[in-house]
Amino acid sequence: MVAAGAVLVVLGSLTALGPVRWVYDHTALPVASWFTGIGEGTGGFFGDLTQVRNLARQNAQLEQQNATLRQQLAADDETRRDNEILRKQLGLDVAGAPPEVGAEVIALQPDSYRQFVTINKGARAGIKPGLAVLSQGVLAGTVDSVSATTARVRLVTDPDFKITAEDQATNAQGLLEGQLGGGLELDDIAQTDSVKVGDTVTTSGLGGTVPAGLLIGQVESVNTRTNAVFQSAAVATSLSTSDLRFAFVVLAP
């Protein structure tokens, strides 16, 4: 083998292998280069395929993380809303205030006319018809009917809702009524009484089991009728019926 190698070296140096080299350069070498190109292309293809798979897997992981974060944000938003509602209610718990029964809203029935909700506490918790119900820091309505474990609440925005109320700044009194399509109106106010836009309206505590001083809303506009015995005022409430989650029934003293 050493001798054969030496002969090839000598022949190569004497250019005796020129025809053989020419044949190799024009046949075997192109074929080898072609196979090398195929190998490199195949390797690149599988490399790209692996990279695509890795990117798809990373994208799926990111989508899962985004979904988890969205769920956490939604839960945080709901918790924040609940905390705001509870903080507003706690702001009403002053010394000497009548006791309350906390409950959750389990059914909502607001439509273009009737406005009712159902809560998960009833007669067993001491709840009875006519009691005031607070939510979101304001008067939400009064108890309409009661079962052993649930109660139906007529909201202040129901057209048949009525309760005596007063202007906290001037002590002007009237009959607060719900309006068709939402809204409140303080009616039957004496013309000699003063009512101004922005005044706070609260329950008067007259004629029922609802105590005085429960926040209802603010005077939005005043309608003074010429040559009439009474005037009226539109009252704006911050109560949002679509966000009712908790209710606090004020027990009669």
DRENTORFI-912990 format. One line per 8 residues: number of its first residue (from 1); for each residue y, x, z of C-alpha. Coordinates in pm, 1 decimal. Each point is the difference from the previous one (the first is absolute). Example, Ala and Ser with C-alpha at 12.3 -4.5 7.8 and 13.67 -1.06 7.14 Angstrom:
! DRENTORFI-912990
1	-450.0/1230.0/780.0 | 344.0/137.0/-66.0 $
END
This chain:
! DRENTORFI-912990
1	0.0/0.0/0.0 | 229.6/293.3/70.6 | -85.8/151.7/-332.5 | 58.3/-328.8/-181.7 | 336.4/-28.5/167.8 | 90.9/352.7/-105.6 | -95.0/-77.4/-362.6 | 221.7/-312.4/3.9 $
9	292.4/197.3/135.4 | -42.2/265.4/-270.0 | -35.5/-257.3/-277.2 | 305.4/-185.7/129.5 | 206.6/314.3/-4.8 | -113.0/69.7/-356.9 | 94.8/-360.5/-103.6 | -357.7/-58.4/-103.9 $
17	-0.9/-327.3/195.7 | 301.8/-138.0/-184.3 | -193.2/-274.9/-188.6 | -176.9/-104.7/318.7 | 331.4/-17.8/188.7 | 156.1/-200.1/-283.6 | -282.9/-254.5/15.1 | 37.4/-21.8/379.1 $
25	375.6/-41.9/-18.9 | -25.7/-278.5/-261.2 | -300.9/-191.1/131.7 | -106.4/63.8/356.7 | 347.5/63.7/143.3 | 157.9/-328.7/-128.7 | -301.2/-193.2/124.9 | 25.0/165.8/339.6 $
33	374.6/-69.9/12.2 | -64.1/-364.5/-91.4 | -252.7/-36.7/282.1 | 241.8/171.6/238.1 | 273.5/-248.5/-100.7 | -234.9/-291.2/56.1 | -90.3/136.0/341.3 | 363.4/42.8/96.6 $
41	88.5/-348.5/-130.5 | -291.4/-158.0/183.4 | 97.6/178.8/317.5 | 359.0/-115.4/-39.8 | -112.8/-359.0/-63.6 | -213.3/-12.9/311.9 | 278.8/168.7/195.3 | 245.7/-266.7/-116.0 $
49	-250.4/-273.7/80.1 | -42.8/137.6/351.0 | 377.2/14.2/43.2 | 35.3/-362.7/-118.2 | -265.1/-108.5/248.7 | 177.2/186.0/279.5 | 332.4/-162.3/-94.1 | -161.7/-344.9/-8.3 $
57	-151.7/57.5/343.7 | 334.6/119.1/139.4 | 175.8/-302.0/-154.3 | -250.3/-238.2/160.0 | 54.4/169.0/336.9 | 379.1/-30.9/-37.6 | -30.0/-368.9/-92.7 | -214.2/-60.1/309.8 $
65	254.3/182.0/216.8 | 282.8/-207.0/-152.5 | -189.9/-323.7/67.4 | -57.9/106.8/361.0 | 368.5/85.5/42.3 | 105.4/-334.7/-147.7 | -227.3/-180.1/245.7 | 145.4/200.4/288.3 $
73	356.3/-76.4/-114.1 | -79.0/-371.2/-26.3 | -151.2/2.7/348.7 | 302.0/189.9/134.3 | 238.7/-251.2/-158.7 | -188.1/-291.1/152.1 | -4.1/167.7/340.8 | 373.1/68.8/-23.9 $
81	72.2/-364.9/-85.1 | -213.0/-114.8/293.2 | 181.2/239.0/232.9 | 339.5/-126.3/-118.8 | -105.4/-359.8/66.4 | -126.8/88.1/346.5 | 313.5/200.1/82.3 | 219.2/-295.1/-95.7 $
89	-205.4/-226.5/222.5 | 9.7/244.7/290.2 | 378.4/-0.4/-31.5 | -5.6/-368.4/96.0 | -203.7/57.8/316.1 | 284.0/17.0/251.2 | -10.0/-63.8/371.7 | -40.0/-366.9/84.0 $
97	-126.8/-94.9/-346.7 | -282.7/-257.0/-6.7 | -352.2/134.6/-54.9 | -140.2/23.4/-351.1 | -341.9/-17.2/-159.5 | -54.6/243.5/-284.6 | -207.5/-112.3/-297.4 | -84.1/96.2/-355.8 $
105	76.7/-211.5/-304.3 | -332.4/-91.6/-159.8 | 115.9/-248.8/-265.0 | 322.3/-41.2/-195.2 | 97.2/-321.0/-175.1 | 351.6/34.3/-140.7 | 66.5/-192.6/-320.2 | 300.9/-162.1/-162.3 $
113	12.7/-263.5/273.4 | -213.0/49.8/312.8 | 16.6/319.3/204.1 | -285.0/51.2/248.9 | -204.8/288.7/139.8 | -309.1/1.9/219.2 | -41.9/241.9/291.7 | -316.7/105.9/181.8 $
121	98.8/-126.4/347.1 | -9.0/-357.6/121.5 | -33.3/-227.0/303.1 | -223.7/244.0/184.9 | 291.8/246.4/2.0 | 239.1/-260.5/138.4 | 156.7/-91.4/-333.9 | 112.3/-358.5/-57.5 $
129	206.6/-187.0/-262.0 | 375.4/50.3/7.2 | 1.6/357.4/127.9 | 222.0/253.4/-173.9 | -159.3/271.5/-213.7 | 166.8/337.0/-63.2 | -75.1/254.0/-271.0 | 183.8/296.7/-148.1 $
137	249.8/-23.1/284.1 | 123.3/-353.5/-77.2 | -104.5/-362.7/45.5 | -280.2/-63.2/-249.1 | -67.8/-365.5/83.4 | -163.4/-228.6/251.2 | -360.7/-91.1/72.4 | -92.0/-311.5/-197.8 $
145	-362.7/-59.2/99.9 | -260.8/175.9/213.2 | -376.7/40.4/16.9 | -195.6/187.5/264.3 | 27.3/336.3/-176.2 | 267.9/-42.7/-268.0 | 343.7/-152.5/-45.8 | 201.1/-110.6/-301.8 $
153	364.0/109.0/-3.7 | 274.1/-180.9/-191.5 | 236.4/268.6/-127.6 | 379.0/-27.7/29.2 | 17.8/-12.4/-380.8 | -202.9/-322.9/-15.5 | 219.8/-295.3/-111.4 | -120.0/-204.9/297.9 $
161	80.4/269.5/255.6 | 271.8/-100.7/249.6 | 126.0/157.8/320.2 | 326.7/4.0/194.1 | 190.7/325.6/-39.4 | 337.3/149.7/80.0 | 253.2/257.6/-114.5 | -40.4/273.6/259.8 $
169	366.1/108.9/-30.8 | 165.6/-342.1/29.9 | -275.5/-216.9/155.4 | 40.0/-246.4/-287.6 | -321.2/-201.3/-16.4 | -180.6/-180.3/-276.7 | -337.8/-95.2/-142.2 | -175.8/282.3/-184.7 $
177	-207.8/-125.4/-294.0 | -221.0/164.8/-256.6 | 97.1/-41.9/-362.9 | -211.5/-77.1/-305.4 | -80.6/328.6/-171.7 | 80.5/204.3/312.0 | 316.8/65.8/195.3 | 146.6/-155.6/313.0 $
185	295.3/-228.0/70.9 | 175.5/-64.0/328.9 | 115.5/-360.7/-34.0 | 186.0/-252.8/215.8 | 252.6/254.5/131.2 | 312.1/-167.8/139.6 | 310.8/58.2/-211.9 | 182.5/117.4/310.9 $
193	-253.2/280.4/55.5 | 51.8/345.2/-147.7 | -267.5/160.9/-214.3 | 60.6/323.0/-191.0 | -192.1/192.5/-262.2 | -204.6/275.6/165.2 | -36.9/-177.4/335.5 | -342.4/19.7/162.0 $
201	-195.9/-324.9/25.8 | -252.0/-48.7/281.5 | -203.2/-282.8/148.9 | 198.2/-219.3/241.7 | -289.1/-90.6/227.5 | 79.3/-371.9/-13.9 | -242.1/-282.9/-59.3 | -339.7/168.8/9.2 $
209	-223.1/284.0/113.3 | 187.1/271.5/-193.2 | 209.1/220.7/232.5 | 361.0/92.9/-72.6 | 106.6/331.6/-148.2 | -274.9/58.8/-257.7 | 147.1/169.1/-306.5 | -1.3/-208.9/-318.7 $
217	240.3/175.3/-238.3 | 362.9/38.6/-105.9 | 250.1/-244.2/-146.5 | 15.3/60.0/-373.8 | 259.9/-260.1/-100.3 | 185.4/-294.6/153.1 | 43.1/-340.5/-162.7 | 295.1/-187.4/147.7 $
225	2.9/-359.0/-119.0 | 343.4/-160.5/-37.7 | 44.3/-319.4/205.1 | -353.4/35.3/134.9 | -116.3/-1.2/357.8 | -233.9/297.0/-41.4 | -12.8/331.8/-183.2 | -299.7/212.5/-92.3 $
233	-87.1/364.6/-48.0 | -262.0/184.9/-202.3 | -202.3/235.5/217.4 | -178.1/308.1/-133.1 | -321.0/111.5/167.6 | -165.3/339.7/-31.6 | -344.2/-162.9/18.4 | -220.9/90.1/-296.4 $
241	-280.2/-253.4/-34.2 | -194.7/224.4/-237.4 | -16.4/275.9/265.0 | -108.8/-212.4/297.1 | -274.6/187.0/185.0 | 65.6/-56.3/369.6 | 135.3/-293.3/198.2 | 111.2/-27.6/361.4 $
249	-13.5/-345.7/158.1 | 258.5/-47.1/274.4 | -161.9/-188.3/284.1 | 209.2/-268.6/168.8 | 139.8/112.3/336.5 $
END
